[in-house]
Amino acid sequence: MADLDVGPAFRLDWVADLPVLRARVLELSGIRHAFTTRHHPARDREVLWALGFDPQRVVEPEQVHGGAVVPVDGSTGGRVPGADGLWTDRAGLVLRVRAADCLPVLVADPRMGRVAAVHAGWRGLAAGILTRSVGVLREAGSRPEDLRCAIGPAVGPCCYEVDEPVRRALGEWFGAFRPGRPGRWQLDLRGVGRAQLIAAGVLPEHVGVCTACTACEPQWFYSYRREGRTGQLWALVSRV
């Protein structure tokens, strides 16, 4: 298997002989989390147990490419309709989002014991989902400067070509777009996500970004842009 460059903010770990990505900013805070690769089998229970998560306590948003971030306490079942982000302060509850080019973002407040998992494609970013994620945690009592945020593997600007409607919807974020073919731009989705978190008050040193491109690494990741209908990667987080 070829080496994978994930950048300085992440590291490659091995669990039950399978590769998994860890964000240093979350590891340093003792937050249980994982970003999976395409090498993990589709059998949910086996993967979750191997990663240290209770399969019976997994909650995930429906993921409708919107801006809703909602609190969960384990009483709403395994899937929350109409949401793309979840947060909780309940110990042992596992938050999970799925992606195959979009941003999987995990957020933690180690001081207050809160965690969040967010799915953010360009539509979600245009709807302000990461700004809203910081906002709802602030309303619950977290301070933005205490938050630790990890942006997992996603499509990079090398492979993400967008048109004028997408450019208009996202607005002007410094360095987010570079010219491509006529009427097209290469979008740095990860850069927009990081910029939105920082603009919401998260400290720059508390935002870790995986630099691996899902479209460039077929051995490691699923990519909707590369493959069309495909599998999905998981991002999971839990308050211990």
N, C-alpha and C positions, 0 to 999 in steps of 0.2 A: 504494500500500500504506500503510495506516494506521501511525502510529508505535507502537512497542512499548515500554512502560515495564518495564524489567527490574530496577529498583532500583540503588542505588549500588554493590553488590558485583559486578555483572555489566556487560558492555557488549555491544552488537550490532556484529558484524564482518561483512565481506562477503568471500567467497572464491569465485572464479569466478562472480561476479554472483549468488551465493546467500547468504542470511543465515545466520549461525552465531553462537552465544553463547559468550562467553569469561568466565571467572571471574577477577577481578582478583587474588585471593589466589593463584591458580596461575600467572597471567601474571608476577606480580612475582618468582616463584621460578623462572621459566624452564621451566615444565612444559608439554610439548606436550599439548594437550587440545582438545576441542570438544564443544559441545552442539548438535545439529542441530535444525532446524525442519521443518515439513511441506513446505517448498519444495524439499527435497532429493529427487531421484528415487530410486526403489527399486533402481537399479543399483549394487550394493555397490562394485564395483571403481572405478568412475568417481568416486564420492563420496569414497571413502577416499584415492585418489591426490590428488584436489583438496585434501583437508584435510591432506595431508602424511603419511599413514599407509600402510604397506605392507599391501595386502590379504592377502598370503600369511602374515602374522604376526598376524592377528586371532584372539583367543581370547575367548569369552564364556561366562557361566554359563547353565545350563539355565533358571534362574529359576522356581523352584517355590514362591515365597512362603514360604521358610523362613529359617533363620538361619545356614546354612553359608557360611563364608568360607575359601577354600582357596588354597594357593600354586600357581603355574603357572610352568613353565619352557619352554613351547613344545613339549613332547614328548607332550602328551596330546591333540593334535588341536584342532579349532576350537571345540568345545563341551564344557564340563565338566558332567557330569550331577550332579543333586542339589544344586547350589550356586546361591546368589544373589549371592555376592561372590567376587572374585578379587584376588590381589595377586602382584606379581612384583618382582624386582630385576634382571631381564634387559633389557639395553638393546635397544630396537627392537621389543620385544614389545608389541602393542597390545591393551589390555583394553577391552572394550565391553559395556555394558548397554543394554537397551532399555526404554522406558517410554511410557505414554500416560495419565498421571495420577499414578502412583507416583513416589517420589523416586528420581532418578538421582543418585548421590553419587560424586564422585571425590575420592580422598585421595592425598596425596603427602608423602613425607619427603625434602626436597631434600638434607638432610645425608647420609643413608645411601643415597640413590638407589633408593628403593622407591616404587611406585605401586599404587593399588588402585581398583577400580571395583565399586560395590555397587548392587543394585536393592533398594529398601525400600518396600514397601507397608505397610499397617497390620499385616498378619500378620507381616511381617519385623521391623517395629519391636517388636511384642509378643514376638517370639522373641529380641530383643536383638541384631539383626544389626549395628547400628552400634557398639554397645558391644563386640561380638566383633571387629569390624574393627580397632578401636583395640587390642584385646587381642592379636590375632595379630601385629600389627606390633610391639607392645611385646615380645612373646616372641621376635621375630626380631632385636631389638636397637634398634628405634626408640624414641624418647622421645615421649610424647604431646604435649608442648609444642612439638616440632619439626614436628608434622603440620600440613599445610594441607588444608582440606576445602572442597569446593564442592558445594552442593545445587542441582541444576538445576531447570528448570521443572517444576512439578507442580500438581496441583489445589489450589486455595486454600480457606481456611475459608469463603469466600463461597459455594462450590459443593459442599462435601463434607459431606453430611448422613449421620450414622451412628446406629445404634441402641444399646441398652443392652449387648448382648453385646460390641460393639466397644469401648465405653467401659470395660467391666470388663477386657477383655483387655489394653488398653493401660495401664491403671492411671492414677494421678494425676500428670500433668505440669502444672505451673503454667501456666495460660492456654491449655491445649490444647483445652479444650471450652468452648463457650458454648451456652446453651439455645436450642433451635429450636422445632419443633413439639412437641406433647406426646409424651414418650417418645423424643425425638430430640435430637441435638446437632450443632452445626457443629464439625468437627474441623480443627484447624490441624496438618496432617501435617508441614509444614515446620518448625513450631515444635517438635514432638516430636523430629524428627530432629536439629535443632540442639541441643536440650537434652540429648539422649542423648550426642552427641559431647562436649559440654562436661563433662557428668558423668563421662565416661571419661577426662578430663584434657586435652582439646584446649583451647587458649586461645580465649576468645570472639572475639578479633580475628583469629583464624586460620580462622574459619568464615564463608564467604560464601554468602549465600542469594539465589537468584533470586526476585523477588517476583511475576513474571508467573504468572497462573493459566491452566493449560492448558484448562480448561473455559470460560473467559471469552474466549479469543482464538482463534476458529475460523480466522482468516486465518493464524495463525502455528503452531498446535500441533494435533496429534491429541489426542483425549480420549475414552477409553472411556466415561466417565460421560455425556458429551454425545452421543456417536455410536453407542455400542454397539461392535460389531465395527469395528475401525478400524486404521489404520497405527500405526507406532511411531516414537518419537524415539530418537536415539542419544546416548549419552554415551561419549566415548572418551578414553583417556589412555595415554601412552607415556613411558617413560624414554628420553631421547635418548641 
